[in-house]
Every structure is written in C-alpha cells, then in structure tokens.
Amino acid sequence: MSDNGTFKEVEKTSEKMHGPKGLLLCGYAEPEQHTLLALLEKSALADFPVIFATDNDIKKTLKEVLEFDHKHGHGESSEMKRAGIMSGFTHEELHILMADYRSSELPTQHWAALTPMSENWSVGALLDELAAEAAEIKKEMQKNQTR
C-alpha cells in the first residue's frame, strides 16, 4: 500500500525489494509444500530460498525466520494463517511469482513484502495484520457494493 492507504500497482522492473532473497510461507500443509516447491522449480524463481514457517516460529521476527536455511520447516504442516512473505524480490520476480501462483491449484492466501519496519515484527503479528487488512478491504468492498 502507498502512504495514503491506497494500493498502487508494482511495475515490472529490476528494482529490488527490501531484505535478503527468500520466500517465507506460513500455514502450508505438507502436500501443499511439495506442490509449491515443484511450481518454483519449473519457474524462473528456482534459485529462491523457500522457508516454511513452523508453528514454533510464530513468535520469532520475520528477519530471524528469513535467515533460516532453504526448506526450513519442509515436511512439517503448520496451523498458522496462510500467507506468503516476499523478501529481496525484484518487482519483475514478484510478477512472475504471482502469475505462477495464480496458475497453480493452491488456495488463495495473503501476500506481503518485507519492509524495514515489518522485518522486526513477529510472524504472528504480521499474520494478524494481514488478516485485519483483508477484513477491512472486504468491508470496504461490501460498503461500495451497497451504494
């Protein structure tokens, strides 16, 4: 979102987003982990580290969890809210990930990009914030439909 609370489209550029290169995933069942890894291995993002947050990681900061090794948490299902947190992506890579994900049979989820402010939030705090934002957007959409 921009500073004024409205969304703005991310252009397809080589501008790099904040943080170390990685994709942090929350709330994935074990079979979905395999599906996502297979999807990424076929894409231009095969070299991205993928970290599956475990339920034990919920109180750790995003920065801490993004330092874990590639495939951390793989094979361990999670009861967390479902989300993907992108770190160190270029804007072009973000578009590739979104297109690849939409073409998969994986369920919808919340998405976020790591920021200098959010990297110090716990995984749980970010998931709560994403859920609150989604509820607010849904509320606004329903309000606009009744006008």
Phi and psi in radians as a Rosetta constraint file:
Dihedral C 1 N 2 CA 2 C 2 CIRCULARHARMONIC -1.478 0.35
Dihedral N 2 CA 2 C 2 N 3 CIRCULARHARMONIC 3.070 0.35
Dihedral C 2 N 3 CA 3 C 3 CIRCULARHARMONIC -1.082 0.35
Dihedral N 3 CA 3 C 3 N 4 CIRCULARHARMONIC -0.463 0.35
Dihedral C 3 N 4 CA 4 C 4 CIRCULARHARMONIC -1.589 0.35
Dihedral N 4 CA 4 C 4 N 5 CIRCULARHARMONIC 0.202 0.35
Dihedral C 4 N 5 CA 5 C 5 CIRCULARHARMONIC 1.469 0.35
Dihedral N 5 CA 5 C 5 N 6 CIRCULARHARMONIC 0.206 0.35
Dihedral C 5 N 6 CA 6 C 6 CIRCULARHARMONIC -1.979 0.35
Dihedral N 6 CA 6 C 6 N 7 CIRCULARHARMONIC 2.635 0.35
Dihedral C 6 N 7 CA 7 C 7 CIRCULARHARMONIC -1.379 0.35
Dihedral N 7 CA 7 C 7 N 8 CIRCULARHARMONIC 2.550 0.35
Dihedral C 7 N 8 CA 8 C 8 CIRCULARHARMONIC -2.268 0.35
Dihedral N 8 CA 8 C 8 N 9 CIRCULARHARMONIC 2.538 0.35
Dihedral C 8 N 9 CA 9 C 9 CIRCULARHARMONIC -1.220 0.35
Dihedral N 9 CA 9 C 9 N 10 CIRCULARHARMONIC 2.456 0.35
Dihedral C 9 N 10 CA 10 C 10 CIRCULARHARMONIC -1.575 0.35
Dihedral N 10 CA 10 C 10 N 11 CIRCULARHARMONIC 2.107 0.35
Dihedral C 10 N 11 CA 11 C 11 CIRCULARHARMONIC -1.221 0.35
Dihedral N 11 CA 11 C 11 N 12 CIRCULARHARMONIC 2.750 0.35
Dihedral C 11 N 12 CA 12 C 12 CIRCULARHARMONIC -1.509 0.35
Dihedral N 12 CA 12 C 12 N 13 CIRCULARHARMONIC 1.483 0.35
Dihedral C 12 N 13 CA 13 C 13 CIRCULARHARMONIC -2.209 0.35
Dihedral N 13 CA 13 C 13 N 14 CIRCULARHARMONIC 3.035 0.35
Dihedral C 13 N 14 CA 14 C 14 CIRCULARHARMONIC -1.571 0.35
Dihedral N 14 CA 14 C 14 N 15 CIRCULARHARMONIC 0.143 0.35
Dihedral C 14 N 15 CA 15 C 15 CIRCULARHARMONIC -1.093 0.35
Dihedral N 15 CA 15 C 15 N 16 CIRCULARHARMONIC 2.261 0.35
Dihedral C 15 N 16 CA 16 C 16 CIRCULARHARMONIC -1.563 0.35
Dihedral N 16 CA 16 C 16 N 17 CIRCULARHARMONIC 2.407 0.35
Dihedral C 16 N 17 CA 17 C 17 CIRCULARHARMONIC -1.417 0.35
Dihedral N 17 CA 17 C 17 N 18 CIRCULARHARMONIC 2.950 0.35
Dihedral C 17 N 18 CA 18 C 18 CIRCULARHARMONIC -1.139 0.35
Dihedral N 18 CA 18 C 18 N 19 CIRCULARHARMONIC 2.571 0.35
Dihedral C 18 N 19 CA 19 C 19 CIRCULARHARMONIC 1.713 0.35
Dihedral N 19 CA 19 C 19 N 20 CIRCULARHARMONIC 3.026 0.35
Dihedral C 19 N 20 CA 20 C 20 CIRCULARHARMONIC -1.259 0.35
Dihedral N 20 CA 20 C 20 N 21 CIRCULARHARMONIC 2.685 0.35
Dihedral C 20 N 21 CA 21 C 21 CIRCULARHARMONIC -1.119 0.35
Dihedral N 21 CA 21 C 21 N 22 CIRCULARHARMONIC 2.152 0.35
Dihedral C 21 N 22 CA 22 C 22 CIRCULARHARMONIC 3.032 0.35
Dihedral N 22 CA 22 C 22 N 23 CIRCULARHARMONIC 2.801 0.35
Dihedral C 22 N 23 CA 23 C 23 CIRCULARHARMONIC -2.208 0.35
Dihedral N 23 CA 23 C 23 N 24 CIRCULARHARMONIC 2.000 0.35
Dihedral C 23 N 24 CA 24 C 24 CIRCULARHARMONIC -1.739 0.35
Dihedral N 24 CA 24 C 24 N 25 CIRCULARHARMONIC 2.162 0.35
Dihedral C 24 N 25 CA 25 C 25 CIRCULARHARMONIC -2.063 0.35
Dihedral N 25 CA 25 C 25 N 26 CIRCULARHARMONIC 2.355 0.35
Dihedral C 25 N 26 CA 26 C 26 CIRCULARHARMONIC -2.134 0.35
Dihedral N 26 CA 26 C 26 N 27 CIRCULARHARMONIC 2.531 0.35
Dihedral C 26 N 27 CA 27 C 27 CIRCULARHARMONIC 1.351 0.35
Dihedral N 27 CA 27 C 27 N 28 CIRCULARHARMONIC 0.452 0.35
Dihedral C 27 N 28 CA 28 C 28 CIRCULARHARMONIC -1.682 0.35
Dihedral N 28 CA 28 C 28 N 29 CIRCULARHARMONIC 2.277 0.35
Dihedral C 28 N 29 CA 29 C 29 CIRCULARHARMONIC -1.307 0.35
Dihedral N 29 CA 29 C 29 N 30 CIRCULARHARMONIC 2.736 0.35
Dihedral C 29 N 30 CA 30 C 30 CIRCULARHARMONIC -0.960 0.35
Dihedral N 30 CA 30 C 30 N 31 CIRCULARHARMONIC -0.792 0.35
Dihedral C 30 N 31 CA 31 C 31 CIRCULARHARMONIC -1.076 0.35
Dihedral N 31 CA 31 C 31 N 32 CIRCULARHARMONIC -0.601 0.35
Dihedral C 31 N 32 CA 32 C 32 CIRCULARHARMONIC -1.205 0.35
Dihedral N 32 CA 32 C 32 N 33 CIRCULARHARMONIC -0.543 0.35
Dihedral C 32 N 33 CA 33 C 33 CIRCULARHARMONIC -1.064 0.35
Dihedral N 33 CA 33 C 33 N 34 CIRCULARHARMONIC -0.782 0.35
Dihedral C 33 N 34 CA 34 C 34 CIRCULARHARMONIC -1.103 0.35
Dihedral N 34 CA 34 C 34 N 35 CIRCULARHARMONIC -0.733 0.35
Dihedral C 34 N 35 CA 35 C 35 CIRCULARHARMONIC -1.065 0.35
Dihedral N 35 CA 35 C 35 N 36 CIRCULARHARMONIC -0.793 0.35
Dihedral C 35 N 36 CA 36 C 36 CIRCULARHARMONIC -1.171 0.35
Dihedral N 36 CA 36 C 36 N 37 CIRCULARHARMONIC -0.757 0.35
Dihedral C 36 N 37 CA 37 C 37 CIRCULARHARMONIC -1.075 0.35
Dihedral N 37 CA 37 C 37 N 38 CIRCULARHARMONIC -0.710 0.35
Dihedral C 37 N 38 CA 38 C 38 CIRCULARHARMONIC -1.115 0.35
Dihedral N 38 CA 38 C 38 N 39 CIRCULARHARMONIC -0.712 0.35
Dihedral C 38 N 39 CA 39 C 39 CIRCULARHARMONIC -1.064 0.35
Dihedral N 39 CA 39 C 39 N 40 CIRCULARHARMONIC -0.803 0.35
Dihedral C 39 N 40 CA 40 C 40 CIRCULARHARMONIC -1.189 0.35
Dihedral N 40 CA 40 C 40 N 41 CIRCULARHARMONIC -0.627 0.35
Dihedral C 40 N 41 CA 41 C 41 CIRCULARHARMONIC -1.112 0.35
Dihedral N 41 CA 41 C 41 N 42 CIRCULARHARMONIC -0.458 0.35
Dihedral C 41 N 42 CA 42 C 42 CIRCULARHARMONIC -1.526 0.35
Dihedral N 42 CA 42 C 42 N 43 CIRCULARHARMONIC -0.145 0.35
Dihedral C 42 N 43 CA 43 C 43 CIRCULARHARMONIC -1.815 0.35
Dihedral N 43 CA 43 C 43 N 44 CIRCULARHARMONIC -3.106 0.35
Dihedral C 43 N 44 CA 44 C 44 CIRCULARHARMONIC -1.308 0.35
Dihedral N 44 CA 44 C 44 N 45 CIRCULARHARMONIC 0.007 0.35
Dihedral C 44 N 45 CA 45 C 45 CIRCULARHARMONIC -1.879 0.35
Dihedral N 45 CA 45 C 45 N 46 CIRCULARHARMONIC 0.344 0.35
Dihedral C 45 N 46 CA 46 C 46 CIRCULARHARMONIC -1.055 0.35
Dihedral N 46 CA 46 C 46 N 47 CIRCULARHARMONIC -0.421 0.35
Dihedral C 46 N 47 CA 47 C 47 CIRCULARHARMONIC -1.566 0.35
Dihedral N 47 CA 47 C 47 N 48 CIRCULARHARMONIC 0.028 0.35
Dihedral C 47 N 48 CA 48 C 48 CIRCULARHARMONIC -1.334 0.35
Dihedral N 48 CA 48 C 48 N 49 CIRCULARHARMONIC 2.295 0.35
Dihedral C 48 N 49 CA 49 C 49 CIRCULARHARMONIC -1.131 0.35
Dihedral N 49 CA 49 C 49 N 50 CIRCULARHARMONIC 2.379 0.35
Dihedral C 49 N 50 CA 50 C 50 CIRCULARHARMONIC -2.078 0.35
Dihedral N 50 CA 50 C 50 N 51 CIRCULARHARMONIC 2.211 0.35
Dihedral C 50 N 51 CA 51 C 51 CIRCULARHARMONIC -2.099 0.35
Dihedral N 51 CA 51 C 51 N 52 CIRCULARHARMONIC 2.178 0.35
Dihedral C 51 N 52 CA 52 C 52 CIRCULARHARMONIC -1.719 0.35
Dihedral N 52 CA 52 C 52 N 53 CIRCULARHARMONIC 1.917 0.35
Dihedral C 52 N 53 CA 53 C 53 CIRCULARHARMONIC -1.124 0.35
Dihedral N 53 CA 53 C 53 N 54 CIRCULARHARMONIC 2.337 0.35
Dihedral C 53 N 54 CA 54 C 54 CIRCULARHARMONIC -1.672 0.35
Dihedral N 54 CA 54 C 54 N 55 CIRCULARHARMONIC 2.890 0.35
Dihedral C 54 N 55 CA 55 C 55 CIRCULARHARMONIC -1.037 0.35
Dihedral N 55 CA 55 C 55 N 56 CIRCULARHARMONIC -0.473 0.35
Dihedral C 55 N 56 CA 56 C 56 CIRCULARHARMONIC -1.271 0.35
Dihedral N 56 CA 56 C 56 N 57 CIRCULARHARMONIC -0.228 0.35
Dihedral C 56 N 57 CA 57 C 57 CIRCULARHARMONIC -1.591 0.35
Dihedral N 57 CA 57 C 57 N 58 CIRCULARHARMONIC -0.051 0.35
Dihedral C 57 N 58 CA 58 C 58 CIRCULARHARMONIC -1.064 0.35
Dihedral N 58 CA 58 C 58 N 59 CIRCULARHARMONIC -0.495 0.35
Dihedral C 58 N 59 CA 59 C 59 CIRCULARHARMONIC -1.671 0.35
Dihedral N 59 CA 59 C 59 N 60 CIRCULARHARMONIC -0.072 0.35
Dihedral C 59 N 60 CA 60 C 60 CIRCULARHARMONIC -1.393 0.35
Dihedral N 60 CA 60 C 60 N 61 CIRCULARHARMONIC 2.709 0.35
Dihedral C 60 N 61 CA 61 C 61 CIRCULARHARMONIC -1.304 0.35
Dihedral N 61 CA 61 C 61 N 62 CIRCULARHARMONIC 2.725 0.35
Dihedral C 61 N 62 CA 62 C 62 CIRCULARHARMONIC -1.008 0.35
Dihedral N 62 CA 62 C 62 N 63 CIRCULARHARMONIC -0.709 0.35
Dihedral C 62 N 63 CA 63 C 63 CIRCULARHARMONIC -1.021 0.35
Dihedral N 63 CA 63 C 63 N 64 CIRCULARHARMONIC -0.769 0.35
Dihedral C 63 N 64 CA 64 C 64 CIRCULARHARMONIC -1.088 0.35
Dihedral N 64 CA 64 C 64 N 65 CIRCULARHARMONIC -0.823 0.35
Dihedral C 64 N 65 CA 65 C 65 CIRCULARHARMONIC -1.193 0.35
Dihedral N 65 CA 65 C 65 N 66 CIRCULARHARMONIC -0.642 0.35
Dihedral C 65 N 66 CA 66 C 66 CIRCULARHARMONIC -1.204 0.35
Dihedral N 66 CA 66 C 66 N 67 CIRCULARHARMONIC -0.181 0.35
Dihedral C 66 N 67 CA 67 C 67 CIRCULARHARMONIC -1.531 0.35
Dihedral N 67 CA 67 C 67 N 68 CIRCULARHARMONIC -0.138 0.35
Dihedral C 67 N 68 CA 68 C 68 CIRCULARHARMONIC -1.154 0.35
Dihedral N 68 CA 68 C 68 N 69 CIRCULARHARMONIC 2.796 0.35
Dihedral C 68 N 69 CA 69 C 69 CIRCULARHARMONIC -1.170 0.35
Dihedral N 69 CA 69 C 69 N 70 CIRCULARHARMONIC 2.708 0.35
Dihedral C 69 N 70 CA 70 C 70 CIRCULARHARMONIC -0.904 0.35
Dihedral N 70 CA 70 C 70 N 71 CIRCULARHARMONIC 2.332 0.35
Dihedral C 70 N 71 CA 71 C 71 CIRCULARHARMONIC 1.260 0.35
Dihedral N 71 CA 71 C 71 N 72 CIRCULARHARMONIC 0.267 0.35
Dihedral C 71 N 72 CA 72 C 72 CIRCULARHARMONIC -0.923 0.35
Dihedral N 72 CA 72 C 72 N 73 CIRCULARHARMONIC 2.372 0.35
Dihedral C 72 N 73 CA 73 C 73 CIRCULARHARMONIC 1.394 0.35
Dihedral N 73 CA 73 C 73 N 74 CIRCULARHARMONIC -0.063 0.35
Dihedral C 73 N 74 CA 74 C 74 CIRCULARHARMONIC -1.089 0.35
Dihedral N 74 CA 74 C 74 N 75 CIRCULARHARMONIC 2.304 0.35
Dihedral C 74 N 75 CA 75 C 75 CIRCULARHARMONIC 1.631 0.35
Dihedral N 75 CA 75 C 75 N 76 CIRCULARHARMONIC -0.085 0.35
Dihedral C 75 N 76 CA 76 C 76 CIRCULARHARMONIC -2.023 0.35
Dihedral N 76 CA 76 C 76 N 77 CIRCULARHARMONIC 1.919 0.35
Dihedral C 76 N 77 CA 77 C 77 CIRCULARHARMONIC -1.119 0.35
Dihedral N 77 CA 77 C 77 N 78 CIRCULARHARMONIC 2.670 0.35
Dihedral C 77 N 78 CA 78 C 78 CIRCULARHARMONIC -2.175 0.35
Dihedral N 78 CA 78 C 78 N 79 CIRCULARHARMONIC 2.488 0.35
Dihedral C 78 N 79 CA 79 C 79 CIRCULARHARMONIC -1.662 0.35
Dihedral N 79 CA 79 C 79 N 80 CIRCULARHARMONIC 0.065 0.35
Dihedral C 79 N 80 CA 80 C 80 CIRCULARHARMONIC -1.164 0.35
Dihedral N 80 CA 80 C 80 N 81 CIRCULARHARMONIC 2.912 0.35
Dihedral C 80 N 81 CA 81 C 81 CIRCULARHARMONIC -1.106 0.35
Dihedral N 81 CA 81 C 81 N 82 CIRCULARHARMONIC 2.618 0.35
Dihedral C 81 N 82 CA 82 C 82 CIRCULARHARMONIC -1.459 0.35
Dihedral N 82 CA 82 C 82 N 83 CIRCULARHARMONIC 2.254 0.35
Dihedral C 82 N 83 CA 83 C 83 CIRCULARHARMONIC -2.858 0.35
Dihedral N 83 CA 83 C 83 N 84 CIRCULARHARMONIC 2.770 0.35
Dihedral C 83 N 84 CA 84 C 84 CIRCULARHARMONIC -2.185 0.35
Dihedral N 84 CA 84 C 84 N 85 CIRCULARHARMONIC 2.260 0.35
Dihedral C 84 N 85 CA 85 C 85 CIRCULARHARMONIC -2.047 0.35
Dihedral N 85 CA 85 C 85 N 86 CIRCULARHARMONIC 2.090 0.35
Dihedral C 85 N 86 CA 86 C 86 CIRCULARHARMONIC -1.657 0.35
Dihedral N 86 CA 86 C 86 N 87 CIRCULARHARMONIC 2.402 0.35
Dihedral C 86 N 87 CA 87 C 87 CIRCULARHARMONIC -2.405 0.35
Dihedral N 87 CA 87 C 87 N 88 CIRCULARHARMONIC 2.281 0.35
Dihedral C 87 N 88 CA 88 C 88 CIRCULARHARMONIC 1.266 0.35
Dihedral N 88 CA 88 C 88 N 89 CIRCULARHARMONIC 0.210 0.35
Dihedral C 88 N 89 CA 89 C 89 CIRCULARHARMONIC -1.293 0.35
Dihedral N 89 CA 89 C 89 N 90 CIRCULARHARMONIC 2.621 0.35
Dihedral C 89 N 90 CA 90 C 90 CIRCULARHARMONIC -1.449 0.35
Dihedral N 90 CA 90 C 90 N 91 CIRCULARHARMONIC 2.857 0.35
Dihedral C 90 N 91 CA 91 C 91 CIRCULARHARMONIC -1.073 0.35
Dihedral N 91 CA 91 C 91 N 92 CIRCULARHARMONIC -0.624 0.35
Dihedral C 91 N 92 CA 92 C 92 CIRCULARHARMONIC -1.135 0.35
Dihedral N 92 CA 92 C 92 N 93 CIRCULARHARMONIC -0.737 0.35
Dihedral C 92 N 93 CA 93 C 93 CIRCULARHARMONIC -1.131 0.35
Dihedral N 93 CA 93 C 93 N 94 CIRCULARHARMONIC -0.615 0.35
Dihedral C 93 N 94 CA 94 C 94 CIRCULARHARMONIC -1.024 0.35
Dihedral N 94 CA 94 C 94 N 95 CIRCULARHARMONIC -0.784 0.35
Dihedral C 94 N 95 CA 95 C 95 CIRCULARHARMONIC -1.116 0.35
Dihedral N 95 CA 95 C 95 N 96 CIRCULARHARMONIC -0.683 0.35
Dihedral C 95 N 96 CA 96 C 96 CIRCULARHARMONIC -1.081 0.35
Dihedral N 96 CA 96 C 96 N 97 CIRCULARHARMONIC -0.827 0.35
Dihedral C 96 N 97 CA 97 C 97 CIRCULARHARMONIC -1.049 0.35
Dihedral N 97 CA 97 C 97 N 98 CIRCULARHARMONIC -0.808 0.35
Dihedral C 97 N 98 CA 98 C 98 CIRCULARHARMONIC -1.084 0.35
Dihedral N 98 CA 98 C 98 N 99 CIRCULARHARMONIC -0.755 0.35
Dihedral C 98 N 99 CA 99 C 99 CIRCULARHARMONIC -1.139 0.35
Dihedral N 99 CA 99 C 99 N 100 CIRCULARHARMONIC -0.777 0.35
Dihedral C 99 N 100 CA 100 C 100 CIRCULARHARMONIC -1.091 0.35
Dihedral N 100 CA 100 C 100 N 101 CIRCULARHARMONIC -0.751 0.35
Dihedral C 100 N 101 CA 101 C 101 CIRCULARHARMONIC -1.138 0.35
Dihedral N 101 CA 101 C 101 N 102 CIRCULARHARMONIC -0.772 0.35
Dihedral C 101 N 102 CA 102 C 102 CIRCULARHARMONIC -1.070 0.35
Dihedral N 102 CA 102 C 102 N 103 CIRCULARHARMONIC -0.545 0.35
Dihedral C 102 N 103 CA 103 C 103 CIRCULARHARMONIC -1.403 0.35
Dihedral N 103 CA 103 C 103 N 104 CIRCULARHARMONIC -0.163 0.35
Dihedral C 103 N 104 CA 104 C 104 CIRCULARHARMONIC -1.502 0.35
Dihedral N 104 CA 104 C 104 N 105 CIRCULARHARMONIC 3.050 0.35
Dihedral C 104 N 105 CA 105 C 105 CIRCULARHARMONIC -1.724 0.35
Dihedral N 105 CA 105 C 105 N 106 CIRCULARHARMONIC 0.254 0.35
Dihedral C 105 N 106 CA 106 C 106 CIRCULARHARMONIC -1.288 0.35
Dihedral N 106 CA 106 C 106 N 107 CIRCULARHARMONIC 2.580 0.35
Dihedral C 106 N 107 CA 107 C 107 CIRCULARHARMONIC -1.175 0.35
Dihedral N 107 CA 107 C 107 N 108 CIRCULARHARMONIC 2.780 0.35
Dihedral C 107 N 108 CA 108 C 108 CIRCULARHARMONIC -1.113 0.35
Dihedral N 108 CA 108 C 108 N 109 CIRCULARHARMONIC 2.746 0.35
Dihedral C 108 N 109 CA 109 C 109 CIRCULARHARMONIC -2.682 0.35
Dihedral N 109 CA 109 C 109 N 110 CIRCULARHARMONIC 2.938 0.35
Dihedral C 109 N 110 CA 110 C 110 CIRCULARHARMONIC -1.382 0.35
Dihedral N 110 CA 110 C 110 N 111 CIRCULARHARMONIC 2.606 0.35
Dihedral C 110 N 111 CA 111 C 111 CIRCULARHARMONIC -2.206 0.35
Dihedral N 111 CA 111 C 111 N 112 CIRCULARHARMONIC 2.577 0.35
Dihedral C 111 N 112 CA 112 C 112 CIRCULARHARMONIC -2.593 0.35
Dihedral N 112 CA 112 C 112 N 113 CIRCULARHARMONIC 2.737 0.35
Dihedral C 112 N 113 CA 113 C 113 CIRCULARHARMONIC -1.979 0.35
Dihedral N 113 CA 113 C 113 N 114 CIRCULARHARMONIC 2.396 0.35
Dihedral C 113 N 114 CA 114 C 114 CIRCULARHARMONIC -1.097 0.35
Dihedral N 114 CA 114 C 114 N 115 CIRCULARHARMONIC 2.408 0.35
Dihedral C 114 N 115 CA 115 C 115 CIRCULARHARMONIC -2.218 0.35
Dihedral N 115 CA 115 C 115 N 116 CIRCULARHARMONIC 2.884 0.35
Dihedral C 115 N 116 CA 116 C 116 CIRCULARHARMONIC -0.996 0.35
Dihedral N 116 CA 116 C 116 N 117 CIRCULARHARMONIC -0.557 0.35
Dihedral C 116 N 117 CA 117 C 117 CIRCULARHARMONIC -1.365 0.35
Dihedral N 117 CA 117 C 117 N 118 CIRCULARHARMONIC -0.797 0.35
Dihedral C 117 N 118 CA 118 C 118 CIRCULARHARMONIC -1.284 0.35
Dihedral N 118 CA 118 C 118 N 119 CIRCULARHARMONIC -0.353 0.35
Dihedral C 118 N 119 CA 119 C 119 CIRCULARHARMONIC -1.087 0.35
Dihedral N 119 CA 119 C 119 N 120 CIRCULARHARMONIC -0.351 0.35
Dihedral C 119 N 120 CA 120 C 120 CIRCULARHARMONIC -1.686 0.35
Dihedral N 120 CA 120 C 120 N 121 CIRCULARHARMONIC 0.015 0.35
Dihedral C 120 N 121 CA 121 C 121 CIRCULARHARMONIC -1.390 0.35
Dihedral N 121 CA 121 C 121 N 122 CIRCULARHARMONIC 2.679 0.35
Dihedral C 121 N 122 CA 122 C 122 CIRCULARHARMONIC -1.293 0.35
Dihedral N 122 CA 122 C 122 N 123 CIRCULARHARMONIC 2.773 0.35
Dihedral C 122 N 123 CA 123 C 123 CIRCULARHARMONIC -0.997 0.35
Dihedral N 123 CA 123 C 123 N 124 CIRCULARHARMONIC -0.779 0.35
Dihedral C 123 N 124 CA 124 C 124 CIRCULARHARMONIC -1.074 0.35
Dihedral N 124 CA 124 C 124 N 125 CIRCULARHARMONIC -0.711 0.35
Dihedral C 124 N 125 CA 125 C 125 CIRCULARHARMONIC -1.121 0.35
Dihedral N 125 CA 125 C 125 N 126 CIRCULARHARMONIC -0.710 0.35
Dihedral C 125 N 126 CA 126 C 126 CIRCULARHARMONIC -1.151 0.35
Dihedral N 126 CA 126 C 126 N 127 CIRCULARHARMONIC -0.741 0.35
Dihedral C 126 N 127 CA 127 C 127 CIRCULARHARMONIC -1.078 0.35
Dihedral N 127 CA 127 C 127 N 128 CIRCULARHARMONIC -0.693 0.35
Dihedral C 127 N 128 CA 128 C 128 CIRCULARHARMONIC -1.117 0.35
Dihedral N 128 CA 128 C 128 N 129 CIRCULARHARMONIC -0.730 0.35
Dihedral C 128 N 129 CA 129 C 129 CIRCULARHARMONIC -1.120 0.35
Dihedral N 129 CA 129 C 129 N 130 CIRCULARHARMONIC -0.740 0.35
Dihedral C 129 N 130 CA 130 C 130 CIRCULARHARMONIC -1.104 0.35
Dihedral N 130 CA 130 C 130 N 131 CIRCULARHARMONIC -0.715 0.35
Dihedral C 130 N 131 CA 131 C 131 CIRCULARHARMONIC -1.133 0.35
Dihedral N 131 CA 131 C 131 N 132 CIRCULARHARMONIC -0.706 0.35
Dihedral C 131 N 132 CA 132 C 132 CIRCULARHARMONIC -1.144 0.35
Dihedral N 132 CA 132 C 132 N 133 CIRCULARHARMONIC -0.738 0.35
Dihedral C 132 N 133 CA 133 C 133 CIRCULARHARMONIC -1.084 0.35
Dihedral N 133 CA 133 C 133 N 134 CIRCULARHARMONIC -0.753 0.35
Dihedral C 133 N 134 CA 134 C 134 CIRCULARHARMONIC -1.112 0.35
Dihedral N 134 CA 134 C 134 N 135 CIRCULARHARMONIC -0.704 0.35
Dihedral C 134 N 135 CA 135 C 135 CIRCULARHARMONIC -1.121 0.35
Dihedral N 135 CA 135 C 135 N 136 CIRCULARHARMONIC -0.694 0.35
Dihedral C 135 N 136 CA 136 C 136 CIRCULARHARMONIC -1.160 0.35
Dihedral N 136 CA 136 C 136 N 137 CIRCULARHARMONIC -0.722 0.35
Dihedral C 136 N 137 CA 137 C 137 CIRCULARHARMONIC -1.109 0.35
Dihedral N 137 CA 137 C 137 N 138 CIRCULARHARMONIC -0.769 0.35
Dihedral C 137 N 138 CA 138 C 138 CIRCULARHARMONIC -1.065 0.35
Dihedral N 138 CA 138 C 138 N 139 CIRCULARHARMONIC -0.749 0.35
Dihedral C 138 N 139 CA 139 C 139 CIRCULARHARMONIC -1.073 0.35
Dihedral N 139 CA 139 C 139 N 140 CIRCULARHARMONIC -0.774 0.35
Dihedral C 139 N 140 CA 140 C 140 CIRCULARHARMONIC -1.116 0.35
Dihedral N 140 CA 140 C 140 N 141 CIRCULARHARMONIC -0.718 0.35
Dihedral C 140 N 141 CA 141 C 141 CIRCULARHARMONIC -1.113 0.35
Dihedral N 141 CA 141 C 141 N 142 CIRCULARHARMONIC -0.747 0.35
Dihedral C 141 N 142 CA 142 C 142 CIRCULARHARMONIC -1.147 0.35
Dihedral N 142 CA 142 C 142 N 143 CIRCULARHARMONIC -0.665 0.35
Dihedral C 142 N 143 CA 143 C 143 CIRCULARHARMONIC -1.116 0.35
Dihedral N 143 CA 143 C 143 N 144 CIRCULARHARMONIC -0.730 0.35
Dihedral C 143 N 144 CA 144 C 144 CIRCULARHARMONIC -1.187 0.35
Dihedral N 144 CA 144 C 144 N 145 CIRCULARHARMONIC -0.520 0.35
Dihedral C 144 N 145 CA 145 C 145 CIRCULARHARMONIC -1.283 0.35
Dihedral N 145 CA 145 C 145 N 146 CIRCULARHARMONIC -0.445 0.35
Dihedral C 145 N 146 CA 146 C 146 CIRCULARHARMONIC -1.525 0.35
Dihedral N 146 CA 146 C 146 N 147 CIRCULARHARMONIC -0.091 0.35
